[in-house]
Amino acid sequence: MKNVYETSDLGVASALACLGYQIKALDRNSNDPRRVIFCFEIEQGLPEAIAAYWTGELKVSALHLLTHQKLLKQRIYSAQQ
């Protein structure tokens, strides 16, 4: 896939989901089937949001972050079955 940002980091994926970025796919890592790769289409502002996450400058609601993290975990575990 081109124009796609991929991460296996649940924190980054949850934060991006809080900001309204849509997960286009959940892929299993071929080297480690327990690891999931979250695929986001690269849109305006996405690279800046990722950079802000890693520098600690990204501001999102803690409640929204935990809600999105739970939803992503549900997607991961439902895809395993």
Secondary structure, 3 states (H helix, E strand, C coil): CCCEEEECCHHHHHHHHHCCCCEEEEEECCCCCCCEEEEEECCCCHHHHHHHHHHCCCCCCHHHHHHHHHHHHHHHHHHHC
